[in-house]
């Protein structure tokens, strides 16, 4: 059994790019990791004003481990070599030995003094010994957990806290999260086994739930949530599973976990604009939302309005948009009336200059409209399609294509058909412009197809919209031409040379008076109306 566990973890270590080996090697990926850690450690020396949150208090401030890595080098008996009554004490001793932590930054041995190199080799041996001890603990706790009482539980959680709970250096705010490569944790050879050990402990049914409630409290959950800032996706995946198990097992902590996740999102939205674990937290929330009872509570609806909808405006949205969209659609599937605030929120935070983000909005909009009932659609269709006009007429062909693809959805197309008298006058100008002058032939063809759909539905309405569009265009062109003529006349007066004869000056003045005649008459009418109203007020007084 122990051999199979060792084989499992050794395979995962070899498969994980950038994971540091126990001997301090790792090649180019390790060197890249070391450089990134070094750069970010420099950023941690910034002033405290750059910090967005207070550090969490330690979970066990009084805990002091009496062991060092030198104790790890001493031989330890195996669980099979001792009697059943001695195994709990041996289990506690090995837990305490595993509380010894190491510095995992790769260092070139040749740059060290000779004595330091010898000490470093001993530390490397101690790392491997600790790894073997952790594997033994994983195997042992997988076989039996009935011996765990409160004292052993405290020692177990101390070991987990000593290895997992740590502070991360501040992230580089200037780097785009989409472009940044993942930074793998050098201590993963130990961390992975600790996570596996803790996960097996949490999912077991042999441990008394009352004991878990006593020691896995709000502060413990806060430390777990702080680890979601890790840049290693393997660590965040373990954290996602563990936090979800804690939520399912400890009902008393459910409201606190939801509030703590809300607070993490508030910091992301209004302060930092960056969080590495948003996608994993939204995956947990998607499962939680799916289990909400009907009718939805006010706090759940407030979570949608105050957290999920504003999350659409943050810069790294593409990193977690899929999970965010799933959470939003889960709310609408449970309560169709929530489609109204969701659509209004999408229109409010609609991207203006980011075409890739606009395509994501259009993808989510289609999913939302598929769940929207006709009554809710009528409440949001006017502002929604005014916004869609800008997407349909976008010079970016992917945005225009995605907006026009909405007519390929039968349900959305039927909603538009039922409200064509309201929507076609809004859409006709941009459809006409696209069909005549859009540079992309695909967008041009899609626009023509949409026009044909409206022609088949109601040709009279299309003719009326075309007539109104032509009339409006002619009137605007006439107004523009008249305005240009007035400006040309004014330029003639003020740009004329000073030595012109009186006749030319007289002609220019006449032209200026003619040009300004309309504005003057309007001003006189306004002044006359004001005088009449003032006279009436005087008589009344």
Secondary structure, DSSP 8 states (H G I E B T S, - for coil): -HHHHHHHHHHHHHHSTT---TTS--HHHHHHHHHHHHHHHHHTTS-GGG--S-----TTTT------HHHHTS----GGGS-HHHHHHHHHHHHHHTT---------GGGS-HHHHHHHHHHHHHHHHHHHHHHHHHHHHHH--TT--HHHHHHHHHHHHHHH--------TTS-TTTS-----TTHHHHHHHHHHHHHHHH-SSS-HHHHHHHS-HHHHHHHHHGGG-S-HHHHHHHHHHHHHHHHH-GGGHHHHHHHHHHHHHHIIIIIS--TTHHHHHHHHHHHHHT--SS--HHHHHHIIIIITGGGGSTTHHHHHHHHHHHHHHHHHH-TTHHHHHHHHHHHT--SS-HHHHHHHHHHHHHHHHT--HHHHHHHHHHHHHHHHHHHT-SSHHHHHHHHGGGGSHHHHHHHHHTHHHHHHHHHHHHHHHHHH-S-HHHHHHHHHHHHHHHHH-HHHHHHHHHHHHHHHHHHHHHHHHHHHHHHHHHHHHTS-TT--HHHHHHHHHHHHHHHHHHHHHHHHHHHHHHHHHHHHHHH-
